[in-house]
Every structure is written in structure tokens, then in C-alpha cells.
Amino acid sequence: MTTARSSLFLTLTLITMFVSSPVSAHGVIPKQFFDETSRQIQFPDTAEFKTLVLDPHTHSSFSDGHVWPSVRVAEALFDGLDALAITEHLEWQPHRADVPHPDRNRAYEIALEANGDNELMIIAGAEITRALPAGHINALFISDANKLVKHPELEDQTDVRAYYEGAGQWPAQEAVNAANDQGAFLFWNHAWWGSDFPNGMPKAPKFHKDNAKRNLIHGIEIANGDSYSEESFQIALDLGLTLIGVSDIHGLIDWDFVPHEGGHRPVTLVLAKEKSQASMREALFDGRTVVWFKNLLIGRKDNVQALLAASMIVKSATYKKGSDILTLEIQNVSDASFQLQNMSGMTLTGSADIVDIEPQAVTTVGVRTGTRKDQLSIQFAVLNALTKPKKVAKFKLNIDAIDAL
């Protein structure tokens, strides 16, 4: 399916998929809608773990999003996600007059119903919404969102601002504790948000330092929507927090990230032992993540290098007759394109030590090895992969068998 047709198909599907469904009032999304699409996010499993694609921060009309939860599920299926969390603001409820819902689990329940028996995992989650020092905090793998919010008594239940301010009187620490009582994985959202840090350069407040030390806050977003925060990356390293990337989508994925034109939502690539919510939760607590943001891969060294090793494979290595120049065919089995900088003493024939490895394709690279080799290792810096702020990943391409024609 072409990208233009895929985008049109998604738009028409989102508009019509629930109109004639015989299953229920909201409808189950049929599998056949998502069997063929060119926009699915694909990364290979590493040598040790399965690579699961997760968007852990999205919204629907049950808080301040603009679509029904079933649309979030449809988008996730089109994007080939393994897991999705719809994390509604518990306190900020701008649609209260139109979508009154005392049960804060309702968006999750509708998403589960819409997903039916599709393989997408729907994770129960919510967003605790405060000003600093707590800021916004997502809680995943919860059992009851209602226990994370205290409803204020109001004469006018449709007064959005009064409800938000009233619900915010319950201490944020109590909400964090309640989420941890349910075994939740908690992460600090968009720490660089202009309302909290006008210069966009966050510093961890005592609230987050103390909760990280007590293992009550477990992760931090370093990429959200269209922005990446180097300072949040450093906070993660300083406090031992898991690196998280999210769409934080409120409108439509197609509008904000234009996948039909080659864009993609930011996601968290979770390195899990198996495809299950329990295994994904374990991996998140263990910090086994890589963030994919605008073709930038960001993660701790071991996780990034494992993903790079799985993504780029030597398909063939050949010396042609009469030539001592090695012809390499490098197959990229991921959706990321890689910009490699040659760090070896050898030179490349087609570029000044910079080579682009295209996604889901085979790239041919000529290497001047000086003399013919039976085996070879070439060290590269991956310019679009970070293991620390401003520090790019290193990748060694090992060539164990070289053919001579």
C-alpha cells in the first residue's frame, strides 16, 4: 500500500469504522484493516531481548485529547505498536461538561473493547497533574485510576478550573504513593515544559530527587512530541531513571507526525524478555529502553549498542577480481537510517568517511583495506545515536568471512 493510500485509508477508517459495527456501541477494530501498511514501526529483536514498540503517553476526549479512545487504538495498530497507554489527566478535565465520567478507568475500558483480540497490548495508565515541584507524572500498569485522584465537592461540576484546583489540593506525594501501592511504573513528563521552566532547561526538584532515591519515581521523558531535552537525559543518568520517549498526542497522529510523508511518532523501544505486559513492566523498571525520536536513537550504552548490532548486518563482503577494495553490502533491518562516521584507519570509496545506511534496505560501501583480508572489523561512530548528552554511540562492524572473486 502506498503512503498516500495508507494515509487516506486511515482517515476513512477512523471516520467510518464504528458506524456499522454489530459488536457494540463503540465497536471492535477488525484485524484486516491493519494487515498491510507501510507505516508500521519496525525494529529487530536484539541478541538477548525482544524489541517492543511502546507509546506510553497519549490522550483522548476523556481528558484534554480530541478523539475517542478507539481512535488511539486504531492509530497504534496502523503504526505497528506493540503497546499503548492512554494516560488521561486525572485532575485536568476540560471536557467535563460534554464527557462527564466519574470513573477514571473508562478510557482504558473503551480502548480494551476497541482492541478486541488484536495483539496490541493496552496498558492501564493515568497522568497525575500538578504544578512544580511535582509537575506531571504518568503512572503505568495501574489497577484503578480512581484511587489516584480526590474529587472536590463543587456546586458547579462543569467548572473546569475549579475542579482542577480543587483536585490539586490532594498532595501529589499521596497520589504518587497510591500509584506505587498498585505496583505502577511512574515517570516524570516533559520536565522542560515552559510553564515549569521558562528557559526550557529543567533541574530536578527535591520532590523528584527524593522519590527517585526511594524508588517511587522510576523514569523520565527525554523526548515528547516534537522536542528532545538533553537536560532531562542528564537528569535520568544522574538519578538512575529509565529513558522514555512519547507522542503525548492530543489530536491525530497523522496531523502531528505525518507518517504518510515518512514521519513517525516518538516511541520507547523496550527490550523485554517476551511480549507481555509483565515482561515489559520488568524491562521498564530495569531501564532497558531506547528512545526513537526524529530518527535519533537515545539510550544507555549497552541498550543502544545491542540495538545497533541487531539492526545492521553484513549481507556480503567481497573482493572483486583484480581489486583490493572491499565491497560491503550492509543490510539495515530497522526503520531508522544510520549516519556512520568511519573511525578506522581505512578509507571509504564513496564518501569522506561518512556513509548513510538507509532503513529497511541494503547499502553498498567500498572500503580501501590496503591489502586483502580474510577477516576485518571496522569501527564507526553512529552520529544519530546518543549514549549520553552530546556523546554518540560507537559501533563495530565485524566481518568474519570475506569472499574473493
Sequence and secondary structure as in RCSB ss.txt:
>XXXX:A:sequence
MTTARSSLFLTLTLITMFVSSPVSAHGVIPKQFFDETSRQIQFPDTAEFKTLVLDPHTHSSFSDGHVWPSVRVAE
ALFDGLDALAITEHLEWQPHRADVPHPDRNRAYEIALEANGDNELMIIAGAEITRALPAGHINALFISDANKLVK
HPELEDQTDVRAYYEGAGQWPAQEAVNAANDQGAFLFWNHAWWGSDFPNGMPKAPKFHKDNAKRNLIHGIEIANG
DSYSEESFQIALDLGLTLIGVSDIHGLIDWDFVPHEGGHRPVTLVLAKEKSQASMREALFDGRTVVWFKNLLIGR
KDNVQALLAASMIVKSATYKKGSDILTLEIQNVSDASFQLQNMSGMTLTGSADIVDIEPQAVTTVGVRTGTRKDQ
LSIQFAVLNALTKPKKVAKFKLNIDAIDAL
>XXXX:A:secstr
  HHHHHHHHHHHHHHTTTS SS SS    GGGGSS TT       SSSEEEEEEEEE  TTTT SS HHHHHHH
HHHTT SEEEE  BSS  TTTTTS  S TTHHHHHHHHHHTT S EEEEEEEEE  TTT EEEEES S GGGG  
    S TT HHHHHHHHTTS HHHHHHHHHHTT EEEE  TT TTT TTS     HHHHHHHHTTS  EEEEEET
TEE HHHHHHHHHHT EEEEE  BSS HHHHH GGGT    EEEEEESSSSHHHHHHHHHHT EEEEETTEEEE 
HHHHHHHHHHHEEEEEEEE TT  EEEEEEEE SSS EEEEE SSSEESSSSSEEEE TTEEEEEEEE SS  SS
EEEEEEEEEEEEETTEEEEEEEEE   EE 
